[in-house]
Amino acid sequence: MAENPLFEKYGSTVRDGMVIFEENQVGDKMYIIQSGAVAITKFMDGHVHRLAELQKGEFFGEMAIVSQQKRTATATAVGETELLEFDRQGFEAMIEKNVKIAMSVIDKLCRRLDNANSQLRGLVRWNQRSQIALKLYHRFVEGDSEPRVLTLSNVVESIDKELDAPLDRVNEVITDFVGQGICAVEGNAIRLKDVNKLVTMSEAGK
C-alpha cells in the first residue's frame, strides 16, 4: 500500500488461504483489514462452521489485546489481504489520537457480539434438531413391527432426558417433522412415514 505511513509501520500482506491465527491460540495482536477479506470460522460438534467474512475496514482479534483471552475462532485470508497489526500498546496509541476510531471500534464490537450470539444460538438449535431426528430414527427402527408405531409422550420425555433439551423444543421439532410428512401423529401415537427424510434430518448437523 503505497504512501501510507500507518501501513508502513503496522502493515502486512497475507496470501489467499493463509491462516492468520487459529482457534484456542494465545494471541497478542488485533487486525484491521485494509484490502481483501478474512473468513472467521469456529470448530463446533466436530465440524468447522463459517461465522463471518469480514471486509475492508473491519477488524478482528481484538479480544487478545482487550482481555488477553485465547482466540475464540480461526481467521483465514480470502484472497490476498492487507492488514494492519496492532499489539495493545500500539492500538491504545492509535485510538488516543482519534476519538472517531475509538467510537467506531466500540460500535462494531457491540454489533458483532449481538450477531455472533444470534449465530451461535442458531447453530445450537439446528444441532438439537438433528439430534432429535437421530433419536427418533433409533426408536423407529428398533423391533420388528412394520410400520413402527410409538407412544408420543414416552418418546418426547425420553428424548428430553437424553439430550437435556426442553420438552417444548422436542415437541416443536416433532411437530415440524409431521408438517414435512416425515411422521404422523394420531392422538398419543406417532408413526414413521418417510425414513429417508428422517435420516437426512439426522445427518444435517454433521
GULO-775347 format. One record per residue (C-alpha): residue number from 1; x, y, z. Coordinates in nm, 4 decimals. Example, Ala and Ser with C-alpha at 12.3 -4.5 7.8 and 13.67 -1.06 7.14 Angstrom:
REM residues 2
+--------+----------+----------+----------+
! marmar !        x !        y !        z !
+--------+----------+----------+----------+
!      1 !   1.2300 !  -0.4500 !   0.7800 !
!      2 !   1.3670 !  -0.1060 !   0.7140 !
+--------+----------+----------+----------+
This chain:
REM residues 206
+--------+----------+----------+----------+
! marmar !        x !        y !        z !
+--------+----------+----------+----------+
!      1 !   0.0000 !   0.0000 !   0.0000 !
!      2 !   0.1904 !   0.2988 !  -0.1320 !
!      3 !   0.2422 !   0.6232 !   0.0643 !
!      4 !   0.0567 !   0.5075 !   0.3727 !
!      5 !   0.2627 !   0.5748 !   0.6879 !
!      6 !   0.0242 !   0.3676 !   0.9016 !
!      7 !   0.0647 !   0.0650 !   0.6733 !
!      8 !   0.4406 !   0.1129 !   0.6580 !
!      9 !   0.4529 !   0.0972 !   1.0379 !
!     10 !   0.1883 !  -0.1646 !   1.1143 !
!     11 !   0.1030 !  -0.3280 !   0.7819 !
!     12 !   0.1498 !  -0.6782 !   0.6432 !
!     13 !   0.0248 !  -0.8680 !   0.3378 !
!     14 !  -0.1025 !  -1.2266 !   0.3624 !
!     15 !  -0.1710 !  -1.4634 !   0.0747 !
!     16 !  -0.5014 !  -1.6294 !  -0.0091 !
!     17 !  -0.5840 !  -1.9161 !   0.2279 !
!     18 !  -0.3219 !  -1.8248 !   0.4858 !
!     19 !  -0.4318 !  -1.8816 !   0.8460 !
!     20 !  -0.3715 !  -1.5585 !   1.0363 !
!     21 !  -0.4424 !  -1.7232 !   1.3705 !
!     22 !  -0.6138 !  -2.0396 !   1.4926 !
!     23 !  -0.8853 !  -2.1002 !   1.7483 !
!     24 !  -0.7515 !  -2.1504 !   2.1049 !
!     25 !  -0.4135 !  -1.9940 !   2.0260 !
!     26 !  -0.2750 !  -1.7347 !   2.2635 !
!     27 !  -0.2566 !  -1.4021 !   2.0789 !
!     28 !  -0.1255 !  -1.0538 !   2.1420 !
!     29 !  -0.2421 !  -0.8671 !   1.8303 !
!     30 !  -0.5602 !  -0.7415 !   1.6679 !
!     31 !  -0.6037 !  -0.6676 !   1.2984 !
!     32 !  -0.7767 !  -0.4133 !   1.0750 !
!     33 !  -0.8407 !  -0.5094 !   0.7114 !
!     34 !  -0.7060 !  -0.2635 !   0.4560 !
!     35 !  -0.7897 !  -0.4712 !   0.1472 !
!     36 !  -0.9111 !  -0.8215 !   0.0723 !
!     37 !  -1.1216 !  -1.0213 !   0.3162 !
!     38 !  -1.0917 !  -1.2555 !   0.6136 !
!     39 !  -1.3067 !  -1.5615 !   0.6929 !
!     40 !  -1.3875 !  -1.6251 !   1.0596 !
!     41 !  -1.4593 !  -1.9905 !   1.1396 !
!     42 !  -1.5260 !  -2.1915 !   1.4558 !
!     43 !  -1.4970 !  -2.5651 !   1.5269 !
!     44 !  -1.8192 !  -2.6987 !   1.6800 !
!     45 !  -1.9633 !  -3.0500 !   1.7108 !
!     46 !  -1.6816 !  -3.1979 !   1.5053 !
!     47 !  -1.7214 !  -2.9583 !   1.2124 !
!     48 !  -1.5955 !  -2.6180 !   1.1005 !
!     49 !  -1.8664 !  -2.3501 !   1.0849 !
!     50 !  -1.8167 !  -2.0231 !   0.8962 !
!     51 !  -1.9319 !  -1.7394 !   1.1201 !
!     52 !  -1.8489 !  -1.4381 !   0.9041 !
!     53 !  -1.6465 !  -1.2973 !   0.6175 !
!     54 !  -1.5008 !  -0.9598 !   0.7120 !
!     55 !  -1.4245 !  -0.6919 !   0.4543 !
!     56 !  -1.2133 !  -0.3773 !   0.4233 !
!     57 !  -1.2354 !  -0.1503 !   0.7266 !
!     58 !  -1.3437 !  -0.4253 !   0.9661 !
!     59 !  -1.1297 !  -0.5573 !   1.2490 !
!     60 !  -1.0833 !  -0.8879 !   1.4320 !
!     61 !  -0.8760 !  -1.0496 !   1.7054 !
!     62 !  -0.9440 !  -0.7624 !   1.9435 !
!     63 !  -1.0132 !  -0.9829 !   2.2476 !
!     64 !  -0.6483 !  -1.0879 !   2.2561 !
!     65 !  -0.5453 !  -0.7341 !   2.3492 !
!     66 !  -0.8607 !  -0.6294 !   2.5363 !
!     67 !  -0.8806 !  -0.9193 !   2.7828 !
!     68 !  -0.5858 !  -1.1416 !   2.6822 !
!     69 !  -0.8210 !  -1.4311 !   2.6054 !
!     70 !  -0.7278 !  -1.7191 !   2.3786 !
!     71 !  -0.8540 !  -1.6922 !   2.0222 !
!     72 !  -1.2198 !  -1.7931 !   2.0101 !
!     73 !  -1.2181 !  -1.8587 !   1.6335 !
!     74 !  -0.9863 !  -1.9090 !   1.3361 !
!     75 !  -0.9102 !  -1.6255 !   1.0916 !
!     76 !  -0.8120 !  -1.7072 !   0.7316 !
!     77 !  -0.7305 !  -1.4720 !   0.4427 !
!     78 !  -0.9734 !  -1.4750 !   0.1494 !
!     79 !  -0.7685 !  -1.3615 !  -0.1476 !
!     80 !  -0.4524 !  -1.1569 !  -0.1000 !
!     81 !  -0.5229 !  -0.9416 !   0.2039 !
!     82 !  -0.3539 !  -0.6375 !   0.3529 !
!     83 !  -0.3779 !  -0.5960 !   0.7294 !
!     84 !  -0.2803 !  -0.3513 !   0.9987 !
!     85 !  -0.1485 !  -0.5378 !   1.3050 !
!     86 !  -0.1615 !  -0.3790 !   1.6492 !
!     87 !  -0.0471 !  -0.5004 !   1.9877 !
!     88 !  -0.2147 !  -0.3465 !   2.2939 !
!     89 !   0.0279 !  -0.0568 !   2.3187 !
!     90 !   0.0074 !   0.0277 !   1.9500 !
!     91 !  -0.3730 !   0.0110 !   1.9490 !
!     92 !  -0.4026 !   0.2349 !   2.2544 !
!     93 !  -0.1715 !   0.4889 !   2.0938 !
!     94 !  -0.3817 !   0.4913 !   1.7779 !
!     95 !  -0.7219 !   0.5368 !   1.9432 !
!     96 !  -0.5898 !   0.8026 !   2.1824 !
!     97 !  -0.5142 !   1.0162 !   1.8794 !
!     98 !  -0.8519 !   0.9599 !   1.7111 !
!     99 !  -1.1806 !   0.9559 !   1.9048 !
!    100 !  -1.3734 !   0.8606 !   1.5894 !
!    101 !  -1.1730 !   0.5400 !   1.5550 !
!    102 !  -1.2364 !   0.4564 !   1.9217 !
!    103 !  -1.6129 !   0.5080 !   1.8853 !
!    104 !  -1.6192 !   0.3083 !   1.5635 !
!    105 !  -1.4465 !   0.0168 !   1.7359 !
!    106 !  -1.6949 !   0.0232 !   2.0250 !
!    107 !  -1.9924 !   0.0385 !   1.7873 !
!    108 !  -1.8679 !  -0.2505 !   1.5739 !
!    109 !  -1.7844 !  -0.4588 !   1.8809 !
!    110 !  -2.1394 !  -0.4269 !   2.0125 !
!    111 !  -2.2970 !  -0.5176 !   1.6772 !
!    112 !  -2.0564 !  -0.8045 !   1.6235 !
!    113 !  -2.1261 !  -0.9551 !   1.9656 !
!    114 !  -2.5010 !  -0.9405 !   1.9026 !
!    115 !  -2.4591 !  -1.1080 !   1.5645 !
!    116 !  -2.2241 !  -1.3772 !   1.6966 !
!    117 !  -2.4626 !  -1.4629 !   1.9791 !
!    118 !  -2.7503 !  -1.4962 !   1.7329 !
!    119 !  -2.5463 !  -1.7249 !   1.5072 !
!    120 !  -2.4382 !  -1.9471 !   1.7935 !
!    121 !  -2.7964 !  -1.9792 !   1.9167 !
!    122 !  -2.8989 !  -2.0809 !   1.5654 !
!    123 !  -2.6245 !  -2.3434 !   1.5443 !
!    124 !  -2.7268 !  -2.4896 !   1.8794 !
!    125 !  -3.0932 !  -2.5104 !   1.7740 !
!    126 !  -3.0016 !  -2.6724 !   1.4411 !
!    127 !  -2.7823 !  -2.9281 !   1.6162 !
!    128 !  -3.0650 !  -3.0072 !   1.8581 !
!    129 !  -3.2922 !  -3.0652 !   1.5597 !
!    130 !  -3.0557 !  -3.3222 !   1.4033 !
!    131 !  -3.0049 !  -3.4953 !   1.7391 !
!    132 !  -3.3799 !  -3.5253 !   1.7930 !
!    133 !  -3.4144 !  -3.6716 !   1.4429 !
!    134 !  -3.1437 !  -3.9280 !   1.5197 !
!    135 !  -3.3106 !  -4.0296 !   1.8463 !
!    136 !  -3.6427 !  -4.0704 !   1.6659 !
!    137 !  -3.4802 !  -4.2820 !   1.3968 !
!    138 !  -3.3257 !  -4.5165 !   1.6525 !
!    139 !  -3.6608 !  -4.5646 !   1.8223 !
!    140 !  -3.8456 !  -4.6309 !   1.4994 !
!    141 !  -3.6007 !  -4.8929 !   1.3721 !
!    142 !  -3.5964 !  -5.0891 !   1.6986 !
!    143 !  -3.8086 !  -5.4044 !   1.6938 !
!    144 !  -3.9629 !  -5.5955 !   1.4055 !
!    145 !  -4.3090 !  -5.4459 !   1.3667 !
!    146 !  -4.3779 !  -5.2577 !   1.0443 !
!    147 !  -4.4748 !  -4.9793 !   1.0349 !
!    148 !  -4.3325 !  -4.8874 !   1.3733 !
!    149 !  -4.5757 !  -4.7005 !   1.5996 !
!    150 !  -4.4565 !  -4.5371 !   1.9197 !
!    151 !  -4.6201 !  -4.3646 !   2.2153 !
!    152 !  -4.5667 !  -3.9928 !   2.1575 !
!    153 !  -4.5488 !  -3.8843 !   2.5220 !
!    154 !  -4.2916 !  -4.1543 !   2.6017 !
!    155 !  -4.0798 !  -4.0551 !   2.3007 !
!    156 !  -4.0817 !  -3.6855 !   2.3925 !
!    157 !  -3.9957 !  -3.7493 !   2.7585 !
!    158 !  -3.7139 !  -3.9932 !   2.6811 !
!    159 !  -3.5547 !  -3.7638 !   2.4201 !
!    160 !  -3.5845 !  -3.4724 !   2.6618 !
!    161 !  -3.3900 !  -3.6669 !   2.9261 !
!    162 !  -3.1235 !  -3.7993 !   2.6887 !
!    163 !  -3.0497 !  -3.4661 !   2.5185 !
!    164 !  -3.1327 !  -3.2356 !   2.8082 !
!    165 !  -3.3453 !  -3.0387 !   2.5605 !
!    166 !  -3.6620 !  -2.8567 !   2.6734 !
!    167 !  -3.9856 !  -3.0505 !   2.6229 !
!    168 !  -4.1239 !  -2.7597 !   2.4220 !
!    169 !  -3.8243 !  -2.7794 !   2.1848 !
!    170 !  -3.8684 !  -3.1566 !   2.1330 !
!    171 !  -4.2395 !  -3.1079 !   2.0646 !
!    172 !  -4.1631 !  -2.8193 !   1.8284 !
!    173 !  -3.9239 !  -3.0314 !   1.6196 !
!    174 !  -4.1585 !  -3.3299 !   1.6069 !
!    175 !  -4.4464 !  -3.1042 !   1.5015 !
!    176 !  -4.2268 !  -2.9720 !   1.2210 !
!    177 !  -4.1438 !  -3.3294 !   1.1132 !
!    178 !  -4.5161 !  -3.4030 !   1.0995 !
!    179 !  -4.5673 !  -3.0976 !   0.8792 !
!    180 !  -4.2952 !  -3.2224 !   0.6431 !
!    181 !  -4.4557 !  -3.5644 !   0.6130 !
!    182 !  -4.1766 !  -3.7430 !   0.7990 !
!    183 !  -4.4032 !  -3.8621 !   1.0804 !
!    184 !  -4.7745 !  -3.8828 !   1.1510 !
!    185 !  -4.9328 !  -3.8234 !   1.4902 !
!    186 !  -5.2736 !  -3.9572 !   1.5891 !
!    187 !  -5.3724 !  -3.8971 !   1.9495 !
!    188 !  -5.0771 !  -4.0160 !   2.1569 !
!    189 !  -4.9308 !  -4.2307 !   1.8814 !
!    190 !  -4.6530 !  -4.1336 !   1.6405 !
!    191 !  -4.5819 !  -4.3279 !   1.3221 !
!    192 !  -4.2893 !  -4.3047 !   1.0817 !
!    193 !  -4.3880 !  -4.2150 !   0.7242 !
!    194 !  -4.0618 !  -4.1285 !   0.5455 !
!    195 !  -3.7471 !  -4.2938 !   0.6821 !
!    196 !  -3.5227 !  -4.1340 !   0.4156 !
!    197 !  -3.6223 !  -3.7802 !   0.5159 !
!    198 !  -3.5665 !  -3.8638 !   0.8815 !
!    199 !  -3.2182 !  -3.9942 !   0.8056 !
!    200 !  -3.1435 !  -3.6730 !   0.6109 !
!    201 !  -3.2555 !  -3.4646 !   0.9084 !
!    202 !  -3.0431 !  -3.6675 !   1.1476 !
!    203 !  -2.7337 !  -3.6083 !   0.9334 !
!    204 !  -2.7946 !  -3.2355 !   0.8778 !
!    205 !  -2.5913 !  -3.1296 !   1.1807 !
!    206 !  -2.2862 !  -3.3372 !   1.0931 !
+--------+----------+----------+----------+
